[in-house]
Amino acid sequence: MPARTVISKELGKLLGVLSHPHRIRIIEELRHGEMDVNSLQAVLGVAHSGVSQHLSLLRSHRLVSERREGRHVYYQLTQPKLATWLMEGLEFLEANVLQAQEMREALEQTRSIWGADAANPSILIRSDRATDVSSGTTNLQAPTEAGVGAEPNPVATRVS
């Protein structure tokens, strides 16, 4: 089997194990040191059995290890760099948030324009002129989203 195939499968398994929010939170909590199931349960707000099942899966993929002290079992990350790697992944989410913010602003502007359009559907811009459909008059400096005299939009667009 080619090396890339083997590595791709292993990365797929790793990402599959990390695909649950509780397991990501467990890894982040264990970043600071070992914890037992009860401590993780309190922090996560998840049933004891749920925490145990997530830890079992993480242990079976050798992402966490356990240390027993009497009846208590303490868990720690086998490779603490995993938590650091997940924190670096926040950069990807941050980029999406910035894009999402731009999208929200564009949506708000569009709602504003289209909402005003519903109140006054008679103004239509085509190319570099605005035509008032009800009166048939044409204005060569069309009002646009950017304001009067802005770059003309070659696509028919309604404005308020």
N, C-alpha and C positions, 0 to 999 in steps of 0.2 A: 504494500500500500504506500503511495507517495507520502512524503513527509508533510506536505501541506494539507493533505486529507486528514492525516492523524491529528495534526495540531488543530485544524478547524473543528474536528469532532470534539476534542478536549475543551476547546474554548466554548463551543456550543453547550457542552455539559455544565461548565462553570457558570456561564451566563444563565442557563436554565435554573441552576441552584440559587442564583442571586435574584431570580425574577420575582420573588415575593417580598412585599414591603416589610413584613415582620422579620424575615431573615436579614435583610439589609440593616434594619434597626438593631438586630442582635449583634451583627458584626460591628456596627458603629458603637454600641454600648461596650463591647468587649475591647474596643480600641484602648480604653483607659485601664484595662487590667481584667483579671478574672472575676467572674460572677457566678453565683449559683442560680438555679432555676427560679427560686422564690424572688430573688432580687430582679431578675429579668422580667418575671411576671409583673411585678409591681411597676417597673418602669414602662413596660409595653402596654399594660392594661389588657393582657390576653390571658385566657385560661391556662392553668398549669399544664394541662395535657397538650395544649397547642404549642406552648414554648418547648416542651419536651420533644414533640414531633419535629419542630423546626431544628432544634439542636441535634436530633438524631440524624436528620438529613445532612446537616452541615458537617457532622462528625463522620458520616459515611463517605463524604467527599473530601475528607481530611482538611477541612477548612478550620475546624475547631478541634481541640483536644480536651480531655478531661483529667482532673486530678481529684482523687478521693481522699476525704479526711473524715474518717468515721462513717457516719451515714450521709454526710454532705458531699455533693459532687460539684466541683468548681470547673467552669469552662473558660478557656482562653483561646485566642486566635493562634493557629499554628504558624501563620505568616502575617504579622502585624501590618506589613506593607499592603495587604488587601484593603484594610480600612483607609489607608492613605490613597490608594488607587480609586476607591469609591468617592472619596472627597474630591479628587481631581476630576471625576466625572461630572461634578456639579458645574464645571465650566461649560459643558455641552448643554445642560439645562438652562444655564444663565443665557446662553446665546439664543435659545428658543424663547425665553421670557422676553428678551429684547425684541425679537421678531414679533412675538405675540403682542407686545405693547404697541409696536408700529401698526400692526394689523388692527388692534382695538381703536387706535386713533383714526385710521383710515375708515373703519366701519362707522365710527361716530360721525365723521365728516360726511360720509355717504348717506347715512340716515338723515342727517340734517338737510342735505341737499334734496334727497328723494322725498323727505317728509314735507319740505317746503314746496316741492314739485306737486305733491298731492293737493296742496292748497291753491296752486296756480299752474295748472297743466298747460297753459297756452303759450309758454315761452319755450322755444326749442332752439338750440344752437346747432348750426351745421357749418363746419369749416370755420371761417372767420367772420360770420355774420349771425346775428340773432334775428329770428323772425317771430313776430307776435302773430300766431296763427289766427286769432280772432279778428285782428284788424288788418292783417296782411302787410304791416310795416316792417322794414328791415333796419337794423342798427349795425353798422359796419364794425364798431368796436364792441364786441360782445362781452358781457359780463361773464366771468368764468369763476371756477373755484379760487383761482389765484388773484382775481380782481379784474378791474377794467383794463383793457389793453394787454392782457396777458397773452402768452403764446396760444394761438388758436388750436383747438382740438379737432383733428380731422374726422373724428367719429361723432355722429349725432349724439348730443348729450343734453339732458334737461337740466336747467338751473333755475333758481328762484330769482 
